[in-house]
Amino acid sequence: MSSQLFSSLPIKSIVLKNRITISPMCQYSAKDGFANDWHLVHLGSRASGGAGLIIQEATAVAPEGRISPEDLGLWNDNQIEKLLTINQFIISQNSIPGIQLAHAGRKASVSAPWIGNKKLDENQGGWETVAPSAIAYHSDEKKPVALDKTGIQKVISDFKSATKRALKAGFQVLEIHAAHGYLLHQFLSPLSNFRTDEYGGPFENRIRLLLEVLEAVQSEWPKNLPLFVRISATDWADGGWNIDESVQLSKILKEKGVDLIDVSSGGLVSHQQISLGPNYQVPFAEKIKKETGILTGAVGLITEAIQAEEIISSGKADLVLFARESLRNPNLALNFAKELSATISWPKQYERAKI
């Protein structure tokens, strides 16, 4: 039987050549939000390595939306040029370039992991952070500023402007980051959103900012190009955002024209209790897919070809996103195809290594 992992997937006007996607992964290697040759080699090598879709790391829509000072950004027209070069290479490898637009909210202004992942104050190159409510991620950190209506409108406007630039940079898939404890997720969860206005309280209010961001993005993003949203299906904490709310949200996002839910989990609170193990997040993607009919992407400790094949062939998800495994193995798709006896095209420069 032919491999389902290596079957094509049409989404609107785009056809992914296989179901292998490189998950957005921060590289902490940019300066002032600008991409450089590290990003070209990192993203380009995974395109030449056979993946059908390459999603660029969480790319900040504003300087204060970066996780670290070394994050990529798309708040400046001058940031487009290098990204366009990278995307042209990805396309030349018969892969699709995608981007994840993000705002880190209260989890912004921290040092890169290899410099301790510590909150930076302004004399260390950091900045004041914002959130739905003035509640810090760690209790010993300086509290973020609760966004007022003007601040909320700026966030929406920043996503809109970044979307316009993403299109100019040649991206063909756009993902809104509403997971992992970053700003949009902070609004979704009652553990971080204590607001009493129209952006806080009941479910309908907590999802409001995400829906307003979605509308702003859709005003710039062509209707014929795929639009994804990444969510954390659960906070893994009592009283937090949960899978039932994720299903409810996914139904609404589908109705509003979102094509795929990229289903991750966690990241909102430091006291989360995650049950780690292979495929530990796949049931969330499966539940959302089955209960809403929307396309889903599965992530999380998926490391083997047969494991990924089973997820697709059994209908648990429509894409498999690889993060750490693709760092270990840039040619993951080429190697998986061999394991699964799938016939795929290799870069001509590499063909002599097929046998």
C-alpha positions in Angstrom: 0.0 0.0 0.0 1.3 3.5 -0.9 2.4 5.8 1.9 -0.3 8.2 3.2 2.4 10.3 4.8 3.8 11.0 1.3 0.4 11.7 -0.3 -0.3 15.2 -1.5 -2.6 17.6 0.3 -4.4 20.4 -1.6 -5.4 23.3 0.5 -7.1 26.1 -1.5 -4.7 27.0 -4.3 -1.7 25.3 -2.7 -0.8 21.6 -3.0 1.5 20.2 -0.4 3.6 17.4 -2.0 3.5 15.4 1.3 2.1 15.6 4.9 5.5 16.4 6.5 5.7 19.9 7.8 8.7 21.6 9.6 7.3 23.2 12.7 8.1 26.8 13.5 11.1 26.8 15.8 12.8 29.8 17.3 16.5 30.1 16.3 17.4 33.1 18.4 19.7 34.2 15.6 18.3 37.4 14.2 19.4 41.0 14.8 16.8 43.7 15.1 14.3 41.2 13.6 16.2 40.7 10.4 16.8 37.3 8.9 20.3 36.3 7.8 22.2 33.4 6.3 21.6 31.2 9.4 17.9 31.3 8.6 18.5 30.6 4.9 20.5 27.5 5.7 18.2 26.3 8.5 15.0 26.6 6.5 16.5 25.9 3.1 18.1 22.7 4.2 14.8 21.3 5.4 13.2 22.2 2.0 16.0 20.4 0.2 15.5 17.6 2.7 12.1 16.9 1.3 9.5 18.4 3.6 6.3 19.6 1.9 5.8 22.7 4.1 8.4 24.8 6.0 6.9 27.2 8.6 9.2 29.9 9.7 9.7 30.5 13.4 7.4 32.7 15.5 7.9 36.0 13.7 7.1 39.0 15.8 4.5 41.5 14.5 6.1 44.3 16.7 9.4 44.7 18.5 7.8 44.3 21.9 6.2 41.1 20.6 9.5 39.2 20.3 10.3 36.5 22.8 13.9 37.4 22.8 16.0 40.3 21.3 17.2 37.7 18.7 13.8 36.8 17.3 12.7 37.3 13.7 10.3 40.2 13.1 8.1 41.6 10.3 7.3 45.1 11.5 9.6 46.8 9.1 9.5 46.8 5.3 13.2 46.4 5.1 12.9 42.9 6.8 11.1 41.6 3.7 14.2 41.3 1.4 16.1 38.5 3.0 12.9 36.5 3.7 12.0 36.8 0.0 15.4 35.3 -0.9 14.9 32.4 1.5 11.3 31.7 0.3 12.4 31.7 -3.3 14.9 29.0 -2.5 12.3 27.0 -0.6 10.0 27.2 -3.6 12.8 26.1 -5.9 12.9 22.9 -3.9 9.2 22.2 -4.6 8.4 23.0 -1.0 5.9 25.6 0.4 7.1 28.5 2.6 4.9 29.4 5.5 5.2 31.9 8.3 3.9 32.0 11.9 3.0 35.5 13.0 3.2 36.0 16.8 3.2 38.3 19.7 4.8 37.0 22.9 2.9 39.2 25.4 4.0 38.6 28.9 6.5 35.9 27.8 8.5 38.5 25.8 11.8 40.1 26.7 13.8 37.0 27.7 17.3 35.9 26.8 18.1 33.1 24.4 18.0 29.6 26.0 21.8 29.3 25.9 22.0 32.6 27.8 19.7 31.4 30.5 16.2 32.1 29.2 16.0 34.9 31.8 13.7 37.9 31.9 15.6 41.0 30.7 15.1 44.4 32.1 15.6 47.5 30.0 19.2 48.0 30.9 19.9 44.5 29.6 18.3 45.1 26.2 14.8 44.1 27.3 11.6 46.0 27.3 8.2 46.4 29.0 5.9 43.6 28.3 2.1 43.6 27.8 -0.7 41.1 28.6 -4.4 40.9 29.0 -3.9 41.4 32.8 -1.1 42.5 35.0 -0.1 39.0 36.0 3.5 37.7 35.5 4.4 34.3 34.1 6.7 33.7 37.1 5.7 35.3 40.4 9.2 36.8 40.9 9.1 38.7 37.6 8.1 42.3 36.9 4.4 42.3 36.1 3.4 43.1 32.5 1.2 46.1 31.6 -2.4 45.2 31.1 -3.4 46.3 27.6 -5.9 49.1 27.3 -8.2 49.5 24.3 -5.5 51.5 22.4 -2.9 48.8 23.0 -5.3 46.1 21.8 -6.0 48.0 18.6 -2.2 48.3 18.1 -1.9 44.5 18.4 -4.6 44.0 15.8 -3.1 46.6 13.5 0.4 45.1 13.9 -0.9 41.6 12.8 -2.6 43.2 9.8 0.6 45.1 8.7 2.8 42.0 9.2 0.4 40.0 7.1 0.8 42.5 4.2 4.6 42.2 4.5 4.4 38.4 4.7 2.6 38.3 1.3 5.3 40.6 -0.2 8.0 38.3 1.2 6.6 35.4 -0.8 5.0 33.3 2.0 2.2 31.0 0.7 0.9 29.8 4.1 0.2 32.0 7.1 -0.3 30.7 10.7 -1.5 32.9 13.6 0.2 31.9 16.8 -2.4 31.5 19.5 -0.6 28.8 21.6 2.2 28.2 24.0 1.3 31.0 26.5 1.9 33.9 24.1 -0.4 36.9 23.9 -3.4 35.5 22.0 -3.3 32.4 24.2 -3.1 34.6 27.3 -6.4 36.2 26.3 -8.0 32.7 25.7 -7.2 31.3 29.1 -8.9 32.3 32.4 -5.6 31.6 34.2 -4.0 34.7 32.6 -7.1 36.8 31.6 -8.7 38.4 34.6 -10.3 41.2 32.5 -13.8 42.5 33.2 -14.4 44.2 29.9 -15.5 42.6 26.6 -12.2 40.8 26.3 -12.4 38.9 29.5 -14.8 36.6 31.5 -16.9 34.2 29.4 -15.6 32.1 26.5 -17.1 34.5 23.9 -15.1 37.4 25.4 -11.8 35.6 25.8 -11.8 34.5 22.1 -12.6 38.0 20.9 -9.1 39.3 20.3 -8.1 36.2 18.3 -11.2 36.6 16.1 -10.4 40.3 15.6 -6.8 39.5 14.7 -8.1 36.8 12.3 -10.4 39.3 10.6 -7.5 41.8 10.3 -5.2 39.1 8.8 -7.9 38.0 6.4 -8.3 41.6 5.2 -4.7 41.3 3.8 -4.2 37.6 3.2 -5.5 36.3 -0.2 -8.6 34.1 0.1 -6.9 31.5 -2.2 -3.9 30.9 0.2 -4.1 28.7 3.3 -4.6 30.2 6.7 -3.7 28.2 9.8 -4.1 28.9 13.6 -1.9 27.2 16.2 -3.6 26.6 19.5 -2.7 25.0 22.8 -5.5 22.4 23.2 -5.2 22.5 27.0 -3.2 24.4 29.6 -2.5 21.2 31.5 -3.6 23.1 34.6 -6.8 23.2 36.7 -9.2 25.9 35.7 -7.4 26.7 32.5 -8.2 26.5 28.8 -9.2 23.0 27.9 -9.9 20.6 25.0 -13.7 21.2 25.0 -13.1 25.0 24.6 -10.6 24.1 21.8 -13.2 22.2 19.9 -15.7 25.0 20.4 -13.1 27.6 19.1 -12.1 25.4 16.2 -15.7 25.2 15.0 -15.9 29.0 15.0 -12.5 29.3 13.3 -13.6 26.9 10.6 -16.8 28.9 10.0 -14.7 32.0 9.6 -12.5 30.5 7.0 -9.5 29.1 8.8 -8.2 26.0 6.9 -6.2 24.1 9.5 -5.8 24.0 13.3 -2.2 23.3 14.3 -2.8 21.5 17.6 -0.2 21.8 20.3 -0.7 22.3 24.1 0.6 23.9 27.2 3.0 26.8 27.7 0.7 29.2 29.6 1.6 28.7 33.2 4.7 27.6 35.0 2.8 25.1 37.2 1.5 23.1 34.2 1.5 19.3 34.6 2.2 17.7 31.2 2.0 13.9 30.7 4.8 13.5 28.2 5.2 10.6 25.9 5.2 9.7 22.1 2.1 11.1 20.4 1.0 12.7 23.7 -0.8 15.6 21.8 -2.1 13.6 18.9 -5.5 12.8 20.6 -6.2 16.5 20.8 -5.7 16.9 17.0 -7.8 13.8 16.4 -10.7 15.0 18.6 -10.8 18.4 17.0 -10.7 16.9 13.5 -13.4 14.4 14.2 -15.7 16.8 16.0 -15.4 19.8 13.7 -14.3 18.5 10.3 -11.5 21.0 10.0 -8.0 19.9 8.9 -5.6 19.5 11.8 -1.8 19.2 12.3 -0.3 16.9 14.9 2.8 17.7 16.9 4.8 16.5 19.9 7.3 13.7 20.3 6.7 12.3 16.8 10.1 11.0 15.8 9.6 7.9 13.6 8.4 7.3 10.0 6.0 4.5 11.0 4.6 6.6 13.8 3.9 9.6 11.5 2.5 7.2 8.8 0.0 5.8 11.3 -1.2 9.3 12.3 -2.1 10.2 8.7 -3.3 6.8 7.5 -5.7 6.4 10.5 -7.2 9.8 10.0 -6.0 11.3 13.3 -4.6 14.4 11.6 -3.9 15.7 8.1 -0.3 17.0 8.7 2.5 15.9 11.0 4.7 18.8 12.2 8.3 17.9 13.2 10.4 20.1 15.4 13.3 18.6 17.4 13.4 15.5 15.1 14.0 17.8 12.1 16.8 19.6 14.0 18.5 16.2 14.4 17.7 15.2 10.8 17.3 18.0 8.2 16.7 15.3 5.6 13.9 13.7 7.6 11.5 13.4 4.7 14.1 11.8 2.4 14.9 9.2 5.0 11.3 8.6 6.0 10.4 8.0 2.3 13.1 5.3 2.1 11.8 3.6 5.3 8.2 3.6 4.0 9.2 2.6 0.4 7.7 5.8 -0.9 8.9 7.1 -4.2 9.8 10.8 -4.0 11.9 13.3 -5.9 15.4 14.1 -4.5 17.4 17.2 -5.2 19.4 16.3 -8.3 22.6 17.2 -6.4 21.8 14.5 -3.9 20.4 11.7 -6.1 23.6 9.7 -6.1 23.0 9.1 -2.4 19.6 7.4 -2.9 21.0 3.9 -3.2 
